[in-house]
Amino acid sequence: MKEIINTSNKMTDSIITTLLALLAVMSVSLAHAETFKASFTLLQPILLTESTQMNLGLLRTLDGESCTLSSGGVRSGIACFGEVSGSLAKIEVSGSAGLQVDIDLTGSTTTGLSFVPSMIDNGTGSSALTAVTLQPAHTLLLGGEVSVSELATASSVNYQVNITYQ
């Protein structure tokens, strides 16, 4: 009987050892690691360069009158004097092409002058555009309207172009 118990214990030990070895192999085969990549696009800063300065031409200092510089550099309004045309501003824009940007123009006021810039290249003469797709070579053509009074003494006005990614 002792032999049967010893043989039975040996078989039990052998089965337990085999099961433990099998579990160890299974746990090793159930664990696995992989390396994956995450892609991204670097957002390039927006740069603005004025390649042509806006020139509104000669202006009369008539109280409450204005001169508008529009498509093709054509000037119109009672405050415009002399030449028929002026020069639209040409602003080169660079950044991450293909992304959408918002464009806002802000004018200024100084003694006797008030200036409201507008984007001429889109055909609407707007001072704000949203969801504009930035092109690899993007150019803005800007004109605007200057209102004058008899108090005007400056020979220039400032304006600001703000472009932000959406």
C-alpha positions, 0 to 999 in steps of 0.5 A, a space after each residue: 500500500 505504501 508503494 501505491 501511495 508513493 506512486 500516487 504522490 509522485 504522479 500528483 507531484 508530476 501532474 502539479 509540476 506539469 500544470 505549473 510549467 504549462 501555466 508558466 508557458 501560458 502566462 508568458 505567451 499571453 503577455 506581448 508588447 508592441 511599439 506604435 507611432 503617433 504622428 503630428 504636424 508642426 504648426 508654423 508661425 504666421 508671418 506677415 510681410 508688406 511687399 507693397 505699401 498702400 498709397 491712398 494718393 492726394 486727399 482734400 481736407 474737406 470736412 466729413 468727406 472720404 476717399 476709398 481705395 478699392 479693387 485695382 487701386 481705383 480711388 473714389 470719393 469727394 476727398 480724393 484729389 488728382 490721380 485716379 488710382 492709388 496703390 493697394 497694400 500687398 501683404 504676403 502671408 506664410 504659415 502652415 498651408 492648408 489650415 484655416 485662419 481668421 483674418 481681421 483688419 483694424 483701422 485707426 483714428 488720428 487728428 482729422 483722419 479716420 481709416 477703415 481698411 478692407 480686404 480687396 482680394 476676396 471681392 467683398 471689401 470686408 474687414 473680417 473673414 473667417 475660415 480662410 484656407 491658407 495657401 502655400 503662397 498667400 497674398 492679401 490685397 488691402 485698400 480702405 476708406 479714409 475720412 478726412 476733416 479740415 483738422 487733418 495734419 498727418 500724412 499717414 494712418 496706421 492699420 493692423 492685420 491680425 491672422 489667427 489659426 482656427 
